[in-house]
Amino acid sequence: MMTSSLGRHVAAEIGPNGTVVVQTFDAPIVGGISADGMAHIRSQRDLDEEYRLEAGPGRLELRPREGRWPFGWRRDRTPLTVEAPAGATVRFDSTSGGVTVTGFAGEQHYRTASGDVVADIDGGAVTIEGASGAASLTARRPTVARARTASGDIRIAADHLTSLEVRSMSGRVEVVGRPEGDGAFGIETVSGHASVGLTGPARVDAVSVSGQLRSELPSRGSGGIGLRTMAVDGTGPLVRFRSVSGGLRVADPAGRAA
């Protein structure tokens, strides 16, 4: 049920597991947990000027109106504040404005082109997509983490990683966390370098055509013309790294090699 019409504030009852979708061009999106269990979208300008609203049972969607700027977008940099229940499905898309979120624990999808994504969340299934913007994800509960960029750096810090899929062409990748369960854990780059800090038992299988592979944990490897490999043996989930010219550093934040 809608509780207000478009103005500077839209509120809707979407239920604890409803869906909120917000799309902007230049406007930053700031998201967090609502105090009353409803979905809220706020702006310092009238939302009618730039956006159209779509709402239905369990969902609230805000998308840009067609405008005079190329590609049908208006250039509005007024931030949007979005609040939703912790377990809601949230999809935020800001081409150059960036996305900053806190606290969510459900399914989450954040996408930018040149804007940065900063997510400090409880957990859940998180997908971050970008081109040149950086992606930063911090999570405390079990998390499925997916991140893809072209040149933007990626940083993931998660206490409980149940699945990991990271892909970047030239961006730098840093992952610190504890892999858990039977999920797939993989990092792929073309020329981007990666650092992996394992805070729990895990194995590593790394291959790079020309990048340097090194580990603070006991490892074995081989290097030659056209292919370099490294393996960190042990117990726990297997973390795979593949690159053309990017290197990998396996760190030991838990001090297991001491």
C-alpha positions as CSV (number, residue, x, y, z in Angstrom):
1,M,0.0,0.0,0.0
2,M,1.3,3.5,-0.9
3,T,1.3,5.9,2.0
4,S,2.3,9.1,0.1
5,S,2.3,10.4,-3.4
6,L,5.4,11.6,-5.2
7,G,6.9,14.6,-3.7
8,R,10.2,14.6,-1.8
9,H,9.3,11.4,0.0
10,V,7.7,8.2,-1.1
11,A,6.8,5.4,1.4
12,A,5.3,2.0,0.7
13,E,4.6,-1.2,2.6
14,I,6.5,-4.0,0.8
15,G,6.7,-6.6,3.5
16,P,9.9,-8.0,5.1
17,N,11.1,-9.7,1.9
18,G,9.8,-7.2,-0.7
19,T,11.7,-5.6,-3.6
20,V,13.1,-2.0,-4.0
21,V,14.5,-1.0,-7.3
22,V,16.1,2.5,-7.8
23,Q,17.8,3.7,-11.0
24,T,19.6,7.1,-11.5
25,F,22.1,8.6,-13.8
26,D,24.3,11.1,-11.9
27,A,22.4,11.0,-8.6
28,P,24.2,9.1,-5.7
29,I,22.1,6.5,-3.9
30,V,22.5,6.0,-0.1
31,G,20.7,3.0,1.3
32,G,20.1,1.6,4.7
33,I,17.6,-0.2,7.0
34,S,14.2,1.3,7.7
35,A,13.2,1.8,11.3
36,D,9.5,1.1,10.6
37,G,9.8,-2.0,8.3
38,M,8.6,0.0,5.3
39,A,10.3,1.2,2.1
40,H,11.2,4.9,1.9
41,I,12.8,7.0,-0.9
42,R,13.7,10.6,-0.1
43,S,15.2,13.5,-2.0
44,Q,15.9,17.2,-1.5
45,R,14.0,17.8,-4.7
46,D,10.5,16.8,-5.9
47,L,10.8,13.3,-7.2
48,D,8.2,14.0,-9.9
49,E,10.7,16.3,-11.7
50,E,13.1,13.5,-12.5
51,Y,11.5,10.1,-11.8
52,R,8.5,7.9,-12.4
53,L,7.2,5.5,-9.8
54,E,6.1,1.9,-10.3
55,A,4.6,0.1,-7.3
56,G,2.7,-3.1,-6.7
57,P,2.3,-5.8,-4.1
58,G,5.7,-6.3,-2.4
59,R,7.6,-3.9,-4.6
60,L,8.6,-0.3,-5.1
61,E,10.5,0.9,-8.2
62,L,11.8,4.4,-9.0
63,R,13.2,5.0,-12.5
64,P,14.3,8.2,-14.4
65,R,11.9,9.9,-16.7
66,E,13.0,10.4,-20.3
67,G,14.7,13.8,-20.6
68,R,16.5,16.1,-22.9
69,W,20.0,14.8,-22.1
70,P,21.5,12.2,-24.5
71,F,20.4,8.6,-23.9
72,G,17.2,9.8,-22.4
73,W,18.7,10.8,-19.0
74,R,18.5,14.0,-17.0
75,R,21.6,15.2,-15.3
76,D,20.5,15.4,-11.7
77,R,23.0,15.0,-8.9
78,T,20.7,15.3,-6.0
79,P,21.3,12.3,-3.7
80,L,18.5,9.7,-3.1
81,T,18.2,8.2,0.4
82,V,16.6,4.7,0.2
83,E,15.5,2.7,3.3
84,A,14.1,-0.8,3.2
85,P,13.6,-3.8,5.6
86,A,16.9,-5.7,6.2
87,G,15.7,-8.8,4.3
88,A,14.4,-7.0,1.3
89,T,15.7,-7.5,-2.2
90,V,17.4,-4.3,-3.3
91,R,18.6,-3.3,-6.7
92,F,20.4,0.1,-7.0
93,D,21.8,1.4,-10.3
94,S,23.6,4.8,-10.5
95,T,25.7,5.2,-13.6
96,S,28.1,7.9,-12.3
97,G,26.7,8.9,-9.0
98,G,27.9,6.0,-6.8
99,V,26.1,3.7,-4.3
100,T,26.6,3.6,-0.6
101,V,24.7,1.1,1.5
102,T,24.7,-0.3,5.1
103,G,23.0,-3.1,7.0
104,F,21.2,-5.2,4.3
105,A,21.0,-9.0,4.6
106,G,18.9,-10.1,1.6
107,E,19.5,-10.3,-2.1
108,Q,21.4,-7.2,-3.3
109,H,22.5,-6.0,-6.7
110,Y,24.5,-2.8,-7.0
111,R,25.6,-1.4,-10.4
112,T,27.5,1.6,-11.6
113,A,29.7,2.6,-14.5
114,S,32.1,5.2,-13.1
115,G,30.7,5.6,-9.6
116,D,32.0,3.8,-6.6
117,V,30.1,1.1,-4.7
118,V,30.6,0.9,-0.9
119,A,28.6,-1.8,0.9
120,D,28.9,-2.3,4.6
121,I,26.3,-5.0,5.2
122,D,25.1,-7.8,7.4
123,G,25.3,-10.5,4.7
124,G,23.2,-12.1,2.0
125,A,23.7,-12.6,-1.7
126,V,25.5,-9.6,-3.1
127,T,26.3,-8.7,-6.7
128,I,28.4,-5.6,-7.6
129,E,28.9,-4.6,-11.2
130,G,31.0,-1.7,-12.5
131,A,33.3,-0.4,-15.2
132,S,35.9,2.1,-13.8
133,G,34.3,2.6,-10.4
134,A,35.8,0.9,-7.4
135,A,33.8,-1.8,-5.4
136,S,34.1,-2.3,-1.7
137,L,32.2,-4.9,0.3
138,T,32.3,-5.6,4.0
139,A,30.1,-8.3,5.5
140,R,29.8,-10.0,8.9
141,R,27.3,-12.9,8.4
142,P,27.3,-15.6,5.7
143,T,27.7,-13.9,2.3
144,V,27.6,-14.9,-1.3
145,A,29.8,-12.3,-3.0
146,R,30.0,-11.6,-6.7
147,A,31.9,-8.6,-8.1
148,R,32.8,-7.6,-11.7
149,T,34.6,-4.5,-13.0
150,A,36.6,-3.5,-16.0
151,S,39.3,-1.3,-14.5
152,G,37.8,-0.6,-11.0
153,D,39.5,-2.0,-8.0
154,I,37.6,-4.6,-5.9
155,R,37.9,-5.1,-2.2
156,I,36.0,-7.7,-0.2
157,A,36.2,-8.4,3.5
158,A,33.8,-11.0,4.8
159,D,33.9,-13.0,8.0
160,H,31.9,-15.9,6.4
161,L,32.3,-16.3,2.6
162,T,30.0,-19.1,1.3
163,S,30.7,-18.3,-2.3
164,L,33.0,-16.0,-4.2
165,E,33.1,-14.9,-7.8
166,V,35.4,-12.0,-8.7
167,R,36.2,-10.9,-12.2
168,S,38.2,-7.8,-13.3
169,M,40.2,-6.9,-16.4
170,S,42.8,-4.6,-15.0
171,G,41.5,-3.6,-11.6
172,R,43.3,-4.6,-8.4
173,V,41.6,-7.2,-6.3
174,E,41.8,-7.7,-2.5
175,V,39.9,-10.4,-0.7
176,V,40.1,-11.0,3.1
177,G,37.8,-13.6,4.6
178,R,37.0,-17.1,5.7
179,P,35.7,-19.4,2.9
180,E,33.1,-21.8,4.1
181,G,31.0,-24.6,2.7
182,D,30.8,-26.2,-0.7
183,G,30.4,-23.1,-2.8
184,A,32.7,-22.1,-5.6
185,F,35.5,-19.6,-4.8
186,G,37.2,-18.0,-7.8
187,I,39.1,-14.9,-8.9
188,E,39.8,-14.0,-12.5
189,T,41.7,-11.1,-14.0
190,V,43.4,-10.2,-17.3
191,S,46.2,-8.0,-16.0
192,G,44.9,-7.0,-12.6
193,H,46.9,-8.2,-9.5
194,A,45.2,-9.9,-6.6
195,S,45.7,-10.4,-2.9
196,V,44.0,-13.0,-0.8
197,G,44.0,-13.1,2.9
198,L,42.7,-16.4,4.3
199,T,41.3,-16.1,7.9
200,G,40.3,-19.8,8.0
201,P,41.3,-23.2,6.5
202,A,41.4,-23.1,2.7
203,R,43.4,-24.3,-0.2
204,V,44.6,-22.2,-3.2
205,D,45.1,-23.2,-6.9
206,A,46.6,-20.3,-8.9
207,V,47.6,-20.1,-12.5
208,S,49.0,-17.1,-14.4
209,V,50.6,-16.9,-17.8
210,S,53.2,-14.3,-16.8
211,G,52.1,-12.9,-13.4
212,Q,54.1,-13.4,-10.2
213,L,52.6,-15.9,-7.8
214,R,53.7,-15.8,-4.1
215,S,52.4,-16.9,-0.7
216,E,53.1,-16.3,2.9
217,L,51.7,-19.8,3.6
218,P,53.6,-23.0,2.6
219,S,53.2,-23.5,-1.1
220,R,54.5,-25.4,-4.1
221,G,54.7,-24.1,-7.6
222,S,56.3,-24.2,-11.0
223,G,57.2,-21.5,-13.4
224,G,58.2,-21.5,-17.0
225,I,57.8,-19.8,-20.3
226,G,54.1,-19.2,-20.9
227,L,52.7,-20.6,-17.6
228,R,53.2,-20.2,-13.9
229,T,51.3,-22.2,-11.2
230,M,51.1,-22.3,-7.4
231,A,49.2,-24.4,-4.9
232,V,48.6,-23.9,-1.2
233,D,47.7,-27.3,0.2
234,G,45.7,-28.0,3.4
235,T,42.1,-28.4,4.3
236,G,39.0,-26.4,3.6
237,P,37.4,-24.9,0.5
238,L,39.5,-24.4,-2.7
239,V,40.1,-20.9,-3.9
240,R,41.0,-20.6,-7.6
241,F,42.9,-17.8,-9.2
242,R,43.3,-17.4,-13.0
243,S,45.0,-14.5,-14.9
244,V,46.9,-13.7,-18.0
245,S,49.5,-11.2,-16.7
246,G,48.2,-10.5,-13.2
247,G,49.9,-11.7,-10.1
248,L,48.6,-13.2,-6.8
249,R,49.8,-12.8,-3.3
250,V,48.4,-15.1,-0.7
251,A,48.6,-13.4,2.7
252,D,48.4,-15.0,6.2
253,P,46.3,-12.6,8.3
254,A,45.6,-15.4,10.8
255,G,49.3,-16.1,11.4
256,R,48.9,-19.8,10.5
257,A,52.4,-20.0,9.1
258,A,54.1,-18.7,12.2
